[in-house]
Amino acid sequence: MTLSPARVPATGVRRLTATLYGYSFLDDFVLLYPVYALLFADTGLSLWQISTLFALWSITAVVLEVPSGAWADTVSRRRLLWIGPLLTAVGFALWVAVPSYWAFAVGFVLWGAGGALGSGALEALVYDELDRLGAAGRYARTMGRARAARLLGTVSSLGLAGPVFARGGYAAVGAASFAACVLTAAVATRFPEHRVRPETGHDRWATTLRTGLAEVRGDRSVRGALLLVPAVAAVWGALDEYTPLLVRDIGVAEATVPYLIMLIWAGVTLGSLLTGPAERLGTTGLAALLAGAALALAVGAAARSLAGVALVSLAFAGFQLAEVLADVRLQHRIDESRRATLTSVASLGTELATVATFGVYALLGTEAAHSTVFAVLAIPYLVTALTLARSRAATARP
């Protein structure tokens, strides 16, 4: 039976999105997440050694972020998306097979490298395939749902880690995490890819990187869209690590803290699912969204109450929504041949800004309560909102 022209793109979109959602879920379905720090401690590592492992993980991601993005513009993006999870799988296998400092270090390098291979390549592949199908307008909705699938994978892994660990210890959660990575790689092979790839080689890779950075320097709209991504994503992404401390300070029982954290992440999931309708927001609407979320964060944190936690959840929903919309603005402005490169540059900016936020938090937190630090760190979002509003006003002038 011959498919009608309207049905062919619809079938293609369904295949792409189903693969993306499955990939996103499995990529974060890692049962080692809540217990790997315990594995390190039980192996006999000191706090200093554990901290160096986390630093090595971050450094690997920072160093490889942009080069891997440029590579994704010169080779098959689908190939990178299945190689990355396999590298992570090898790292997890090392952790449980030969637990030691150096095995953990190699595992983190492999995990960081695997994540870097997918960063930029995934967004670029999805956008270009949707564009080929005449459905680039669905990118925001699609990526929002993909992030919701990731959150579902994380929550599911957290729920299963306890009983699996109780029955089989580190070996069981390690084996489950290894299997999830292998399944992620298998799903990645199902991604459609119709991009005509240029010739590979060091010269092509270096040229792609140079031209991508030149586009950022020479095109003000691209530069603004690229800078908006870390401006939106970095601060709330860092604050997420401190939400248990914020919640505990309102005086609830320790056993209640996980449930309130789940409430906050329910807001994040909601923000992911709202990206389709919210794509109609212009620059002014995005500025209003950021300003509203910033105020909700400041008021909610300062309230130090259950109602305040609900406001923080609402704020995180707004930031998640704004983060996806910022990525959409960037994808609409960059050329296909440099899409992964510039997406990785934006991710690098986010990583660096997140590290800087950690430093600011540590500095402020030595003298102030967690609620105060959260409220202070809402200010950058108000500044970003004001900058967006002013840029919109300047563009509207005759």
Secondary structure in CASP SS format (residue, H / E / C, confidence):
PFRMAT SS
TARGET T0000
AUTHOR 0000-0000-0000
METHOD secondary structure of the structure
MODEL  1
M C 1.00
T C 1.00
L C 1.00
S C 1.00
P C 1.00
A C 1.00
R H 1.00
V H 1.00
P H 1.00
A H 1.00
T H 1.00
G H 1.00
V H 1.00
R H 1.00
R H 1.00
L H 1.00
T H 1.00
A H 1.00
T H 1.00
L H 1.00
Y H 1.00
G H 1.00
Y H 1.00
S H 1.00
F H 1.00
L H 1.00
D H 1.00
D C 1.00
F C 1.00
V C 1.00
L C 1.00
L C 1.00
Y C 1.00
P C 1.00
V C 1.00
Y H 1.00
A H 1.00
L H 1.00
L H 1.00
F H 1.00
A H 1.00
D H 1.00
T C 1.00
G C 1.00
L C 1.00
S C 1.00
L H 1.00
W H 1.00
Q H 1.00
I H 1.00
S H 1.00
T H 1.00
L H 1.00
F H 1.00
A H 1.00
L H 1.00
W H 1.00
S H 1.00
I H 1.00
T H 1.00
A H 1.00
V H 1.00
V H 1.00
L H 1.00
E H 1.00
V H 1.00
P H 1.00
S H 1.00
G H 1.00
A H 1.00
W H 1.00
A H 1.00
D C 1.00
T C 1.00
V C 1.00
S C 1.00
R H 1.00
R H 1.00
R H 1.00
L H 1.00
L H 1.00
W H 1.00
I H 1.00
G H 1.00
P H 1.00
L H 1.00
L H 1.00
T H 1.00
A H 1.00
V H 1.00
G H 1.00
F H 1.00
A H 1.00
L H 1.00
W H 1.00
V H 1.00
A H 1.00
V C 1.00
P C 1.00
S C 1.00
Y H 1.00
W H 1.00
A H 1.00
F H 1.00
A H 1.00
V H 1.00
G H 1.00
F H 1.00
V H 1.00
L H 1.00
W H 1.00
G H 1.00
A H 1.00
G H 1.00
G H 1.00
A H 1.00
L H 1.00
G H 1.00
S C 1.00
G C 1.00
A H 1.00
L H 1.00
E H 1.00
A H 1.00
L H 1.00
V H 1.00
Y H 1.00
D H 1.00
E H 1.00
L H 1.00
D H 1.00
R H 1.00
L C 1.00
G C 1.00
A C 1.00
A H 1.00
G H 1.00
R H 1.00
Y H 1.00
A H 1.00
R H 1.00
T H 1.00
M H 1.00
G H 1.00
R H 1.00
A H 1.00
R H 1.00
A H 1.00
A H 1.00
R H 1.00
L H 1.00
L H 1.00
G H 1.00
T H 1.00
V H 1.00
S H 1.00
S H 1.00
L H 1.00
G H 1.00
L H 1.00
A H 1.00
G H 1.00
P H 1.00
V H 1.00
F H 1.00
A H 1.00
R H 1.00
G H 1.00
G H 1.00
Y H 1.00
A H 1.00
A H 1.00
V H 1.00
G H 1.00
A H 1.00
A H 1.00
S H 1.00
F H 1.00
A H 1.00
A H 1.00
C H 1.00
V H 1.00
L H 1.00
T H 1.00
A H 1.00
A H 1.00
V H 1.00
A H 1.00
T C 1.00
R C 1.00
F C 1.00
P C 1.00
E C 1.00
H C 1.00
R C 1.00
V C 1.00
R C 1.00
P C 1.00
E C 1.00
T C 1.00
G C 1.00
H H 1.00
D H 1.00
R H 1.00
W H 1.00
A H 1.00
T H 1.00
T H 1.00
L H 1.00
R H 1.00
T H 1.00
G H 1.00
L H 1.00
A H 1.00
E H 1.00
V H 1.00
R H 1.00
G H 1.00
D C 1.00
R H 1.00
S H 1.00
V H 1.00
R H 1.00
G H 1.00
A H 1.00
L H 1.00
L H 1.00
L H 1.00
V H 1.00
P H 1.00
A H 1.00
V H 1.00
A H 1.00
A H 1.00
V H 1.00
W H 1.00
G H 1.00
A H 1.00
L H 1.00
D H 1.00
E H 1.00
Y H 1.00
T H 1.00
P H 1.00
L H 1.00
L H 1.00
V H 1.00
R H 1.00
D C 1.00
I C 1.00
G C 1.00
V C 1.00
A C 1.00
E H 1.00
A H 1.00
T H 1.00
V H 1.00
P H 1.00
Y H 1.00
L H 1.00
I H 1.00
M H 1.00
L H 1.00
I H 1.00
W H 1.00
A H 1.00
G H 1.00
V H 1.00
T H 1.00
L H 1.00
G H 1.00
S H 1.00
L H 1.00
L C 1.00
T H 1.00
G H 1.00
P H 1.00
A H 1.00
E C 1.00
R C 1.00
L C 1.00
G C 1.00
T H 1.00
T H 1.00
G H 1.00
L H 1.00
A H 1.00
A H 1.00
L H 1.00
L H 1.00
A H 1.00
G H 1.00
A H 1.00
A H 1.00
L H 1.00
A H 1.00
L H 1.00
A H 1.00
V H 1.00
G H 1.00
A H 1.00
A H 1.00
A H 1.00
R C 1.00
S C 1.00
L H 1.00
A H 1.00
G H 1.00
V H 1.00
A H 1.00
L H 1.00
V H 1.00
S H 1.00
L H 1.00
A H 1.00
F H 1.00
A H 1.00
G H 1.00
F H 1.00
Q H 1.00
L H 1.00
A H 1.00
E H 1.00
V H 1.00
L H 1.00
A H 1.00
D H 1.00
V H 1.00
R H 1.00
L H 1.00
Q H 1.00
H H 1.00
R H 1.00
I C 1.00
D C 1.00
E H 1.00
S H 1.00
R H 1.00
R H 1.00
A H 1.00
T H 1.00
L H 1.00
T H 1.00
S H 1.00
V H 1.00
A H 1.00
S H 1.00
L H 1.00
G H 1.00
T H 1.00
E H 1.00
L H 1.00
A H 1.00
T H 1.00
V H 1.00
A H 1.00
T H 1.00
F H 1.00
G H 1.00
V H 1.00
Y H 1.00
A H 1.00
L H 1.00
L H 1.00
G H 1.00
T C 1.00
E C 1.00
A C 1.00
A C 1.00
H H 1.00
S H 1.00
T H 1.00
V H 1.00
F H 1.00
A H 1.00
V H 1.00
L C 1.00
A C 1.00
I H 1.00
P H 1.00
Y H 1.00
L H 1.00
V H 1.00
T H 1.00
A H 1.00
L H 1.00
T H 1.00
L H 1.00
A H 1.00
R H 1.00
S H 1.00
R H 1.00
A H 1.00
A H 1.00
T H 1.00
A H 1.00
R C 1.00
P C 1.00
END
